[in-house]
Amino acid sequence: MIREENLTIIGHLIKPHGIKGEISAELDADDINLQEFKCLIFDIDGIYVPFFVQSIRPKSHFTRLIKIQDIDTESDAAELSGKLIYVQSSELANISEYDGDNNIYLTDLIGYSVYNDAAFIGTIADIDDSTDNVLFIIKDNSGTTVYVPAVEEFISTMSEEQKTIILDLPEGLISLNN
């Protein structure tokens, strides 16, 4: 029996990719090689169940497209969407660079207030990760949608306690959305 205390979270599944059962996964660190693990483990109705990776291909810096054995349709993959990815903690012992303690997922930022310097832009309503250029989808007070690249270079400061992000955006980027 697989016990939670013997597991470490290394990422989470996002959503199906295509119709053949592939699913996009966001990893906590870009240097995690999923093929080093015997299996990936997901919580299925309170039971930790091992799944075996059939193939992996990169999508972006922290995102991989994973094909899991016996997950062959878009609806099969959809059932796993949002699941945390666990591995046996003992298997991480050989990966000394891994440090999953200080990571935050982009989806965790939904609901954060966003400012460009001191000017309020809006609130993150969603994340668009359908392409390699991941975007914050920000809604302002009037309901207008603003798209901003979700890149570290633009994030000046972030407060998890206050749920705010202060960006330092290139001049004119916000006006491109109008």
Buried (B, 14 or more C-beta within 10 A) or exposed (E): EBEEEBBBEBBBBBBBBEEEBBBBBBBBBEEBEBEEBEBBBBBEEEEBEBBEBBEBEEBBEBBBBBBBEEBBEBEBBBBBEEBEBBBBEEBBEEBEEBEBEEBEBBBEBBEBBBBBEEEEBBBBBBBEBEEEEBBBBBBBEEEEEBBBBBEEEBBEEBEEEEBBBBBEBEEEBBEEEE
